[in-house]
């Protein structure tokens, strides 16, 4: 028996090593694929904003994008110490991230290729982490083979390889969305100090990665409904003592308590990321005038969401820069240039996401999805026949 267990552990360790090596290969491919590529629209702005966050503890720039991805990408700059733009410069005073990033990259005596490469290496680490999360999640649900297959499809997907090293928030939010959903599902089944901490950290990372994070609330609600209607009890393990919660009332109380704890952790994480300071600025004068004007422009429609954000700003429930980012995204969500099939639109296309999915998903992945659907249908029919 001991020999069998040792073989199982060895096999598990081998599979894990393979998964780690695959994620490293993914990161290397993502970075080397961008070495001779020019900066995208987002690369300079995220790096400039992230560096200013670390260096000045000022959050005027690019607050509509995630604080965490910008900070993460700019970590190497803390040690390299490139020249930040002069703080009395017009782009800094007028809160113009486009002009500021252009000056930081090309008019401040810095090496733009070196700055960009280091930022992209940092982002490739998060892309590799995404591959590993897919592996561990799939392995926990369906076994080692499924884990490796899922990771391989992720690690060598052209879309992820093309975007994995770019200094933007897309891959980061994908990482935290998947991690958060997985950890939440685990927490809804087995409550422990470890699962609660991991869930709180992943949800906090998600809310610091992109302003679309509130979408997670609807996803979590769907998972909660599934657990409510399930007859499987919630297992609580604390201080070595185990307790099973089977009643609907008990599950509701447990989940509500967990939600409050996680919500508090997210709020603390957001405040910590913005230096526990409400104001987005470290100075007043012209920058404050500019920011106040922008606040007035994005709160002009007085929608319910805007009124809620204004209330949160007036009572300083969250940092100003974070609330401004949410308000900016909300006010610009309905009117944004988009392109599809040789057509432009400022209000989007109903078929955009289905078409984008079909256009960008590799044919082998589409084939595997079709086979998975057929396998599920076939298995359901066999189960139904066996139960008759």
N, C-alpha and C positions, 0 to 999 in steps of 0.2 A: 504493500500500500504506500509506504514511504517513497519507494522508487517511482511509482506512478505520479505522486505529488511533485517530486523533484523534477520529473520530466515535464510535467504541466507548467511548473514555474519557469523552467528553462525555455520552453516553447513560448510562453507569454513574454518573457524578457526579450527573446529574439525578435518577436513580432514588434515589440515596442521600439527596439533599436532600428529595425527596418523603417518604421513609421517616422522616427526622428531623422534618419538619414534622408528619407524622401522629402521631408519638410525643408531640410538644409539645401537639398538640390533645387527645390522650388525657389527658395530665396536667391540662390546663386543665379539661376536662369532669369529670374525677374530683374535682378540688378544688372547683369551683363547685357540684357536685352535693351537697357535704357542708357548705356554708357555713351553712345554716340547720338542720343536723341536730345533735342533741344527742350527747354523747360515748357511745360504745359501752362495753361492759364492759371492753375491753382498752385503749382510748385513754389514760385517766388512769394506769393501772398501768404501762404501758410507758414513758410520758413521765416519770413520777415515778422509776421505777427507773433509766432512762437518765440522767436529770439527776443522780441520786445517784452513779452510776458516775463521771461526769465530775468532779463537784464534790468527792466524798469519797474516791474510789478504793476504795469499799466495795461489796461485791456480795451483801449479805444479801437484797436485795429481788428477787423475781420471777426467781430463777435458773433456774426450769424453762422459761422462755422464752429466746429467743435473745439473746445479748449484743449482737450487731451491730445488729439492728433498733432496739433501745431506744437505743443510743448514737447511731445515725444520726438518729433522729427528734428527739433532744434537742440536736443541735448548735446550733440557733438560740438555745436557752436559755443556752448558755455566754456569748453576747454580750448577751442581754437581762438576764441575772442576776436572774430572779425569786427570791422568798424560798423556800428549802427549809424543810421542817419542822424545828423545833428537835430537835437530836440527843439531848436528854434527854427527848423526848416518849415516851409509852408505846407508840405505834405503831412508833416506831423501835426502842425497846428490846425490844419483843415480836416484832419482825420481822413486822408486820402490814401487808402491802402495800395491802390494801383500805382500812384506816383512814388509812394514810399518804397514799395518793393522794387520798382525799377531802379531807384537811386541806390538802394541797399545792394543790389546785385551788380550794377554796372557803373556806378558813379561814386563809390565810396572807397575805392582802392582794394576791394575784396576779389578773391578768385571765385567767380561764379560757378565754374565747373566743379571745383572742390566742394563748395558749400552745397551745391545741388546733389553731388554724389553721396555725401555723408547723410544728407536728409533722406535720400532714397534707400540707402542701406538700412537706416532705422525703420523705414516703412516696410521694407521686405521682411524684417523680423516679425512684424505683426501679421504679415501675409503668411509666413511660415507657421505662426501660432494658430492662424485660422485653419490651416491644413491639419495640424495636430488635434485641434478641438473637434474637427469633423471625424477624425480617426477614433478618438476616445469616445465620442458620443455614439457613433455607429457601433463600435465594439461593445459598449455597455448594453446596447439594445439588441444587437443581432449577432455578435461574435466577432472573432479576430479577422476572419476572411472578409466579412462585410466591412469591417473597419478599414482594412488595407485597400479594398476596392473603392470605397467611398473617398478615402484620402487620395488615391491615385487619380480619380476623376477630378478632384479638386485641385491637386497640385499641378496637374498638366493641362488644366483648362485654359484655353487661349485668352479668355477674358481676364481671368485672375492673373495669369502671367503678364498680360499687358498692363494691368492696373496695379499689381501688387506692390511695385516699388515707387509708384507715383506719390508725391507728397500731397495727399488729399484725405478726406475723411471717409471715403466710401468703403475701403477694405476694413478700416477700423470699426466702423459701425456694423459691417457684416460679421466681423469677429465677435463683437459683444452681443449682437442680436442672437446669434446661434448659441453662444455660451450662456446667455441669460435665459433663453427658453429651455435649454437643457438643464441648467441648475434649478430653475423654477420647477420643472417637472419632477426632478429628483427630490426637491424639498417638499413638494406636495405629497410625496409618498413616504419619505423618511426624513423626519426632522431631527437634526442634531446640531451641535455647535458648529461643526465643520461645514455642514451643508448650508446652514444659515449664513455663515461668514462668506462662503464662496458665492452664494446668491447675492448677498448685499454688495460684494465687490463687483460682480459682473453687472448688476443693474446700475451701480454708480458709474462704472466705466461707460456703459451705454449712454447714460444721460449726459456724460461729458464729451461724447464723441460726435453727436450730431443732434440737431434740433428736431429731427423726426422721431426721437426716442419715445415721446408720449404714445406713439402707436403701440408700444409694447403693452400698455395698459389693456387694450382690447384683446391682445393675444393672451395675456395672463388671465383675463376674464374667461376666455374660452377654455383654457386649461382648468381653471377652477370649476367651471360648470361640469366638465368631464369627471372631475374627482368627486363632485357633489352627487352625481347620479350613479357613481360606481359603488358597488357593495364592498370593495376592498378598503380596509381601514387605513387610517394614517398612523404610521409608526413614529412614536416620539422616543428618542433615546437621549437622556440627560443624566450625567453623573453615574453612568453605568446602569441606570434604571430604565426599563423599557415599558412603554404604555401604548395601548392601541386605542385609537379613537374611531368608533364605528358609526355613531349617530350623526345625523345631518347637523344638529345644533352644535355638537362638539366639533365637527369639522369646520363649521362657519366660525366659531370662536377661535379655533386654532389658526385658521387662515387669516382672520382679521388681525390677530395679534402679530403674526408674522409680517403682514403687510405694513403695520405701523412701525415695526422695528426697521424693516427695509426702507420705508419712506424716510424715516429719521436719518438712517445711514446715508441715503442719497443726498438729502439736504445738507448734511455736514460735509460730504465730499464736494458738493458744488461750492459751498462757502470756502472750503479749504483750497480748492483749485483757484479761487479768485482772491486769495490772501486774506480771507475773513474781512473783506472791506466791501461796503455797498457800492461806493462810487466806482465807475469804470475808469475814472481819471485820477491821476496823481496831482493834477493842477486844475485851476479854473480858467478864467479869461476866455479867450477865443475858442479853445476846444470845447468848453462847457456850452458856449452859445451854439456851436455847430451841432453838438449832440442833442441839445434841447430842441433845436429846429427839426432834427430828424425824428425825435420822439413825436413831435406834433404832427409830422407828415404821416407817420405810420399808424397813428392812433386816430386818424381823421374819420373813419367810418363808424366808430363807436359800436362795433359788433360785440356780441357777448364775450367772445374770446378776448377782444381788445379791452373791454371793460375789466375783465378778470386780471389781465396783465397790468393794467393801470392801477388797479387796487393793490396788486402785489408790489408794484413799484412804489406807490405812495406809502405803503406800510413797511417797505423794505423787507419783504419776506424772503427774497433771494437777491443775489448780487445784481446790480444794475446791468452789467454787460450781458449776463445770462438772460435776463428778462428782455433786454433789447434784441438779442439774437432771436428769441422766440417770436417777439412782435414783428420783427423784420420778415421772418420766414412766413408768418401768418398773413401779413399784408401783401406779400408778393406771390403767394401760392396760386392765386387765380389768374395772374397775368404774367406770363413768362414766355419768352420766345422758345419755340421748339421746332424741330425739323423731322419730317418723316416722308419717305418716298417722293422726294423732289418737291415737297410742299412745306411752306412755313406757316406757323400759327402762333398767336399770342395766348391762346386759351387751350392749347393742347389737342390731342386726338383721342377719341374713345378707344381706338384699337392700338394705341401706342405700345403698351406693355405686352399684350399678347404677341404683336408683331416683333417687338424687340426680342422677346424670349425665343421665338422661332428663328429669327435671323441670326442671333448670336450664340445659341446653344449648339454645340457640335453634334453632327448627325449620329455618332455612336452613342452619345448620351441620350438623345431622343429615342434611339432604338432600345436602349436599356430601360428607359422609362416605360416604353410601350410593353416590353417584356415583363416588367414588374407589375404593371396593371393587369396583364393577362394571368400572371402567376397568382395574384391576389384573388382575381375572379374565380380561377380554377380551384384554389384552396377553399374559398368560401362555399363553392358548390359541393366539394367533397365533404366539408364539415356539416353542411345542411343535410346531405344524404345520410351521413353516419348518425345524425341525431334523430332521424325519422324512425 
